[in-house]
Amino acid sequence: MTAGVVIVGGGVAGVSTAAALRAGGYTAEVTLVDAGEFPYDRPPLSKDYLAGRATLTEIALQRPEWYDEHKVRLINRRTVSALRPGTGQVELSDGTTVTADRVVLATGGHALRPPIPGADSDRVHVLRTASDADALRARLRPGARVLVVGAGLIGAEVASTAISLGCEVHVVDPIAPPLAAALGDDIATWLHAQHAAAGIRTEQTGVTALRTDPGRIRVDFASNDDSHDFDLAVLGVGMVPDTTLAQAVRLDTDRGVLVDAARVTSNPSVLAVGDSARVRRDGRPLPRVEHWEAAQRDGQIAAATILGTAPPASSAAWFWTDRHGLHVEAVATMSDAETVIVRGELGTPPFSAFGLVGDRVVAAVAVGDSVAVRAARRLIDREIAVDPSRLGDSSVDLKKLVRG
Ligand SMILES: Cc1cc2nc3c(=O)[nH]c(=O)nc-3n(C[C@H](O)[C@H](O)[C@H](O)COP(=O)(O)OP(=O)(O)OC[C@H]3O[C@@H](n4cnc5c(N)ncnc54)[C@H](O)[C@@H]3O)c2cc1C
């Protein structure tokens, strides 16, 4: 009998590790430690939860009974304060210890506050946790002047939610158009333009200073010398992976806890998954992935490693984002494509775009068309050759193309 597994962090990566261990027949103790009240999902924090359309209970990753039903010991409102690899002990913030022979680090990260003067002020918000969302929502009152810094995924979603709540919204980003690498220039440009169509002011610039005055925040932009007044600012400029525990025990880290393909760190008894982990292939760290499905899959891979079973089949990376009533999904990276085939009419949802190299699909984006994205993923995963003219013909059933 083994001493079991301790999973540090109850985000989607940690909960998925626990679920996959039990689904795979793991019988020893599974302990899940999380700082929060209970494990909840993060994508709704910038969407329905922020808009007040969903409660924390409604965005729980599992029902409360799930943990007992699956014999997962949930230790909430506490953190793991230290690892003691070699002794099998994990120390908790309340001074107690848990014994385990494998530890899975699923610690996620925190929202980046860049070193801009004033970025740490009370009127400057970030969004990573439910309490971040609560603090932000309290200020998103009709008429509130909101500056959103960063128009990638979270910034764009916050802007969309804020305008739907009646705020006056201004979005700045020095990159034009945001998300071009993932979505391709044309769709990224069209998507960014949806902010203006919804009544949001957009500007291609960066922020150089944020000064809090009583009742307002004065913001300096890189593009002009004037100061601009807002009631609050929201930074959507990226996240910082939490590598604290790993660094304390000298695991290999490099802007993420470095892991091999099996999600094992430089210490064989410690694994790492999700947003805090970074896969190293042939000695070189790959770009870190910060998407929901990748974190979920990481948990399944770590569980397979612990169980000694085959990992889930690999699949092209996928993410979604929702804004202004549009549901956007992307597979792989459009900037890898040599040619782009549009199915439907770009700008009139539902439509999709497939990125090709030769006769192989390498990436895809769809707006309101999940079927196209699912088909693209199969075409990529199975390396199926396609006829571009049939791919772009909306009357041709994509399922037929997937069958080859
Ligand atoms: C606002 C927002 C919207 C998003 N929207 C989308 C989207 O639309 N589509 C998409 O694909 N992805 C989206 N994402 C990204 C996706 O949610 C993340 O990739 C995913 O949550 C990563 O999961 P994780 O388990 O690795 O980390 P996290 O979800 O960050 O979970 C880590 C957990 O570990 C806990 N923890 C950390 N240290 C300790 C410790 N020492 N002891 C105990 N617990 C600890 C933390 O409290 C936290 O609960 C969004 C993210 C955010 C923040």
The ligand as a Tripos MOL2 file, in Angstrom:
@<TRIPOS>MOLECULE
LIG
   53    58     1     0     0
SMALL
NO_CHARGES

@<TRIPOS>ATOM
      1 C1        -10.6930   35.1960  -15.6230 C.3       1 LIG1
      2 C2        -10.2130   34.0140  -16.4250 C.ar      1 LIG1
      3 C3        -10.9040   33.6210  -17.5660 C.ar      1 LIG1
      4 C4        -10.4430   32.5480  -18.3250 C.ar      1 LIG1
      5 N1        -11.1490   32.1920  -19.4380 N.ar      1 LIG1
      6 C5        -10.7000   31.1430  -20.1810 C.ar      1 LIG1
      7 C6        -11.4180   30.7590  -21.3550 C.ar      1 LIG1
      8 O1        -12.4390   31.3620  -21.7230 O.2       1 LIG1
      9 N2        -10.9350   29.7080  -22.0680 N.ar      1 LIG1
     10 C7         -9.8250   29.0130  -21.6960 C.ar      1 LIG1
     11 O2         -9.4350   28.0690  -22.4070 O.2       1 LIG1
     12 N3         -9.1470   29.3500  -20.5790 N.ar      1 LIG1
     13 C8         -9.5530   30.3930  -19.8180 C.ar      1 LIG1
     14 N4         -8.8630   30.7630  -18.6990 N.ar      1 LIG1
     15 C9         -7.6430   30.0090  -18.3380 C.3       1 LIG1
     16 C10        -7.9710   28.8050  -17.4590 C.3       1 LIG1
     17 O3         -8.9530   29.1240  -16.5140 O.3       1 LIG1
     18 C11        -6.6810   28.3640  -16.7750 C.3       1 LIG1
     19 O4         -5.8160   27.8840  -17.7830 O.3       1 LIG1
     20 C12        -6.9330   27.2780  -15.7330 C.3       1 LIG1
     21 O5         -7.7370   27.7720  -14.6920 O.3       1 LIG1
     22 C13        -5.6090   26.7760  -15.1510 C.3       1 LIG1
     23 O6         -5.9090   25.8330  -14.1670 O.3       1 LIG1
     24 P1         -4.8520   25.4330  -13.0480 P.3       1 LIG1
     25 O7         -5.5420   24.3780  -12.2330 O.co2     1 LIG1
     26 O8         -3.5360   25.1450  -13.6380 O.co2     1 LIG1
     27 O9         -4.6180   26.7540  -12.1620 O.3       1 LIG1
     28 P2         -5.6180   27.6080  -11.2920 P.3       1 LIG1
     29 O10        -6.9950   27.5990  -11.8630 O.co2     1 LIG1
     30 O11        -4.9570   28.9140  -11.0830 O.co2     1 LIG1
     31 O12        -5.6870   26.8540   -9.8890 O.3       1 LIG1
     32 C14        -4.5950   26.8230   -9.0060 C.3       1 LIG1
     33 C15        -5.1130   26.6510   -7.5880 C.3       1 LIG1
     34 O13        -4.0080   26.3680   -6.7380 O.3       1 LIG1
     35 C16        -4.2300   27.0080   -5.4880 C.3       1 LIG1
     36 N5         -2.9200   27.0940   -4.8270 N.ar      1 LIG1
     37 C17        -1.8110   27.7550   -5.2200 C.ar      1 LIG1
     38 N6         -0.7840   27.5570   -4.3520 N.ar      1 LIG1
     39 C18        -1.2790   26.7370   -3.3840 C.ar      1 LIG1
     40 C19        -0.7120   26.1620   -2.2280 C.ar      1 LIG1
     41 N7          0.5630   26.3800   -1.8610 N.pl3     1 LIG1
     42 N8         -1.4980   25.3770   -1.4500 N.ar      1 LIG1
     43 C20        -2.7880   25.1310   -1.8150 C.ar      1 LIG1
     44 N9         -3.3690   25.6490   -2.9070 N.ar      1 LIG1
     45 C21        -2.6270   26.4340   -3.6880 C.ar      1 LIG1
     46 C22        -4.8340   28.3380   -5.8880 C.3       1 LIG1
     47 O14        -5.5190   28.9140   -4.7940 O.3       1 LIG1
     48 C23        -5.7570   27.9120   -7.0210 C.3       1 LIG1
     49 O15        -7.0430   27.5990   -6.5150 O.3       1 LIG1
     50 C24        -9.2880   31.8380  -17.9190 C.ar      1 LIG1
     51 C25        -8.5950   32.2350  -16.7720 C.ar      1 LIG1
     52 C26        -9.0520   33.3030  -16.0220 C.ar      1 LIG1
     53 C27        -8.2880   33.7230  -14.7780 C.3       1 LIG1
@<TRIPOS>BOND
     1     1     2 1
     2     2     3 ar
     3     2    52 ar
     4     3     4 ar
     5     4     5 ar
     6     4    50 ar
     7     5     6 ar
     8     6     7 ar
     9     6    13 1
    10     7     8 2
    11     7     9 ar
    12     9    10 ar
    13    10    11 2
    14    10    12 ar
    15    12    13 ar
    16    13    14 ar
    17    14    15 1
    18    14    50 ar
    19    15    16 1
    20    16    17 1
    21    16    18 1
    22    18    19 1
    23    18    20 1
    24    20    21 1
    25    20    22 1
    26    22    23 1
    27    23    24 1
    28    24    25 2
    29    24    26 1
    30    24    27 1
    31    27    28 1
    32    28    29 2
    33    28    30 1
    34    28    31 1
    35    31    32 1
    36    32    33 1
    37    33    34 1
    38    33    48 1
    39    34    35 1
    40    35    36 1
    41    35    46 1
    42    36    37 ar
    43    36    45 ar
    44    37    38 ar
    45    38    39 ar
    46    39    40 ar
    47    39    45 ar
    48    40    41 1
    49    40    42 ar
    50    42    43 ar
    51    43    44 ar
    52    44    45 ar
    53    46    47 1
    54    46    48 1
    55    48    49 1
    56    50    51 ar
    57    51    52 ar
    58    52    53 1
@<TRIPOS>SUBSTRUCTURE
     1 LIG1         1 GROUP 0 **** ****
